[in-house]
Amino acid sequence: MRHPLRAILITLLPALSACSPQALHVLEEGPSMSLVGAIACKTADYRAVARCPDIIGRAYECESLRHVPAGEAIVWGTNPPASGTHFDRWVTRRGEYSTPVPRGNYVHNLEHGHVVLLYNCPEGCEENLAMLRRVLRERASASLLLTPDPLLEPGNVALVAWTWIHQTPEPRFEDLLCFVDQHHGLGPEFYPLEPPAGR
């Protein structure tokens, strides 16, 4: 059951067209600390999917559920982070972002059961990026974010859910879909993302 929220929509960048990667929007959260403290920090389960015989991704221990103000320095135990201390705001709209979403924000999205699609391609990786965009289209009802992450190992793409990571330089489309289907919505609490701006 949802707890009450105090929400303020904040636009951080000018709005982009509906056809291009969108501006970053975050939501400010104000649950009582007693509710936050009542949520268990544990490794997320996974969902059995008939067409996916293998579990995609590696599970990690939950590091923390602690919220801190935006901009505070955070050290995570994995790269990319899949749980742990994070900013008190999260991205509100699903879809692609051309400007990197800060890790402190997208880890909060993971807490809410979202899946984040990451890439770091300083030399370019149009084929892999096209594959990640196809995942967005194929799973249009899922709460997914696609964002570059310059701290990711160069040349890699990664899909991250709460306490789960699938990272590879050579992604397979079916594995990416299986990761989403197996791990989406299984964070400590779930709040669906809004559609992209202009949709």
C-alpha positions as CSV (number, residue, x, y, z in Angstrom):
1,M,0.0,0.0,0.0
2,R,1.3,3.4,-0.9
3,H,2.3,5.8,1.8
4,P,1.3,9.5,1.5
5,L,3.7,11.6,-0.6
6,R,4.5,15.3,-0.7
7,A,5.4,15.7,-4.3
8,I,6.8,18.7,-6.2
9,L,7.6,18.3,-9.9
10,I,10.9,20.0,-10.7
11,T,12.1,20.7,-14.3
12,L,15.9,20.6,-14.4
13,L,16.4,21.1,-18.1
14,P,14.4,22.8,-20.9
15,A,11.8,20.5,-22.4
16,L,12.9,18.7,-25.6
17,S,10.7,17.5,-28.4
18,A,8.6,14.3,-27.8
19,C,10.6,12.5,-30.5
20,S,14.0,13.1,-28.8
21,P,15.6,12.1,-25.5
22,Q,13.7,14.2,-22.9
23,A,14.6,16.6,-20.2
24,L,15.2,15.4,-16.7
25,H,12.3,15.6,-14.3
26,V,12.5,14.5,-10.6
27,L,10.0,14.2,-7.9
28,E,10.7,15.3,-4.3
29,E,9.6,12.8,-1.8
30,G,8.5,13.4,1.8
31,P,7.5,10.1,3.5
32,S,7.9,9.9,7.3
33,M,11.1,8.4,8.4
34,S,9.3,5.7,10.3
35,L,7.8,4.4,7.0
36,V,11.2,4.4,5.3
37,G,12.8,2.6,8.2
38,A,10.1,-0.1,8.1
39,I,11.2,-1.2,4.6
40,A,13.7,-4.2,4.8
41,C,17.0,-3.8,3.0
42,K,17.4,-7.2,1.3
43,T,18.3,-8.7,-2.1
44,A,15.3,-8.6,-4.4
45,D,13.7,-11.7,-5.6
46,Y,13.2,-12.4,-9.3
47,R,10.2,-13.4,-11.4
48,A,10.1,-16.8,-13.2
49,V,9.5,-16.2,-16.9
50,A,8.6,-19.3,-19.0
51,R,10.5,-18.2,-22.1
52,C,13.6,-17.3,-20.1
53,P,15.2,-20.5,-18.8
54,D,18.2,-18.7,-17.3
55,I,18.2,-16.0,-14.7
56,I,19.7,-12.9,-16.3
57,G,21.9,-10.8,-14.1
58,R,23.9,-11.2,-10.9
59,A,22.3,-10.6,-7.5
60,Y,24.1,-8.5,-4.9
61,E,23.5,-7.8,-1.2
62,C,21.4,-4.7,-0.4
63,E,23.7,-2.0,0.7
64,S,21.3,0.6,2.2
65,L,18.0,2.3,1.8
66,R,19.3,5.6,3.2
67,H,18.1,8.9,1.6
68,V,20.5,11.9,1.4
69,P,20.2,15.4,-0.1
70,A,21.0,15.7,-3.9
71,G,24.7,16.3,-4.5
72,E,26.0,14.6,-1.4
73,A,29.0,12.3,-2.1
74,I,28.1,8.6,-2.1
75,V,30.3,5.5,-2.4
76,W,28.7,2.3,-3.7
77,G,30.0,-1.2,-3.6
78,T,29.3,-2.0,-7.3
79,N,29.7,-0.3,-10.6
80,P,27.0,0.5,-11.6
81,P,25.3,0.8,-8.3
82,A,22.3,-1.5,-7.7
83,S,21.2,-0.4,-4.2
84,G,22.5,1.7,-1.4
85,T,22.4,5.3,-0.2
86,H,20.7,7.6,-2.8
87,F,19.3,11.0,-3.3
88,D,15.9,11.9,-1.9
89,R,14.5,12.5,-5.4
90,W,14.0,10.2,-8.3
91,V,13.2,10.6,-12.1
92,T,9.5,10.6,-12.7
93,R,9.2,10.0,-16.4
94,R,10.0,6.8,-18.3
95,G,12.1,6.9,-21.5
96,E,15.4,8.0,-22.8
97,Y,17.6,10.8,-21.4
98,S,20.5,12.3,-23.4
99,T,22.0,13.9,-20.3
100,P,23.3,11.4,-17.8
101,V,20.8,10.8,-14.9
102,P,22.9,11.2,-11.7
103,R,23.5,7.8,-10.0
104,G,22.1,9.2,-6.8
105,N,18.7,9.7,-8.6
106,Y,18.5,6.5,-10.6
107,V,19.4,4.3,-7.5
108,H,16.2,5.8,-6.0
109,N,14.3,4.7,-9.1
110,L,15.7,1.2,-8.5
111,E,14.2,1.3,-5.0
112,H,10.9,2.0,-6.6
113,G,11.1,-1.1,-8.8
114,H,12.2,0.5,-12.0
115,V,14.8,-0.9,-14.4
116,V,17.6,1.4,-15.6
117,L,19.3,0.8,-19.0
118,L,22.8,2.2,-19.1
119,Y,25.5,2.7,-21.6
120,N,29.0,4.3,-21.9
121,C,30.2,4.5,-25.4
122,P,32.9,7.2,-25.8
123,E,33.8,5.7,-29.2
124,G,30.1,5.3,-30.2
125,C,27.9,2.2,-30.1
126,E,24.9,2.9,-32.3
127,E,24.0,-0.8,-32.6
128,N,23.9,-1.4,-28.9
129,L,22.1,1.9,-28.3
130,A,19.5,0.9,-30.9
131,M,19.0,-2.4,-29.1
132,L,18.4,-0.5,-25.8
133,R,15.9,1.7,-27.5
134,R,14.1,-1.3,-28.9
135,V,13.8,-2.6,-25.3
136,L,12.1,0.6,-24.4
137,R,9.6,0.1,-27.3
138,E,9.0,-3.6,-26.7
139,R,8.3,-3.0,-23.0
140,A,6.4,0.2,-23.3
141,S,4.3,-0.4,-20.2
142,A,7.3,-1.0,-17.9
143,S,9.0,1.7,-15.8
144,L,12.3,2.0,-17.7
145,L,14.9,4.6,-17.9
146,L,17.6,4.8,-20.6
147,T,20.6,7.0,-19.8
148,P,24.3,7.3,-20.5
149,D,26.5,6.7,-17.5
150,P,30.1,8.0,-17.9
151,L,31.2,6.0,-14.9
152,L,30.3,2.7,-16.4
153,E,33.1,0.6,-17.9
154,P,33.8,2.1,-21.4
155,G,32.1,0.1,-24.2
156,N,29.6,-1.6,-21.8
157,V,25.9,-1.6,-21.5
158,A,24.2,-2.5,-18.3
159,L,20.7,-3.2,-17.1
160,V,20.1,-2.6,-13.4
161,A,17.2,-3.4,-11.1
162,W,17.2,-3.3,-7.3
163,T,20.2,-5.5,-6.2
164,W,20.6,-7.0,-9.7
165,I,23.0,-6.1,-12.5
166,H,23.4,-7.4,-16.0
167,Q,26.5,-5.8,-17.6
168,T,28.2,-6.8,-20.9
169,P,30.0,-5.3,-23.9
170,E,28.0,-7.6,-26.2
171,P,24.3,-7.5,-25.3
172,R,21.8,-10.0,-26.6
173,F,18.3,-8.6,-27.2
174,E,16.5,-11.6,-25.7
175,D,18.6,-11.4,-22.5
176,L,17.8,-7.7,-22.1
177,L,14.0,-8.4,-22.4
178,C,14.4,-11.3,-20.0
179,F,16.1,-9.1,-17.4
180,V,13.3,-6.6,-17.6
181,D,10.6,-9.3,-17.3
182,Q,12.4,-11.1,-14.4
183,H,13.3,-8.0,-12.3
184,H,10.9,-5.1,-13.1
185,G,8.7,-4.0,-10.2
186,L,10.5,-6.0,-7.5
187,G,12.2,-3.2,-5.6
188,P,11.3,-2.5,-1.9
189,E,8.3,-0.4,-3.0
190,F,6.8,0.3,-6.4
191,Y,5.6,3.6,-8.0
192,P,5.1,3.5,-11.7
193,L,6.8,6.1,-13.9
194,E,4.8,8.6,-15.9
195,P,4.9,8.5,-19.7
196,P,7.6,10.6,-21.4
197,A,6.8,14.3,-21.7
198,G,4.5,15.2,-24.5
199,R,3.0,11.7,-24.8
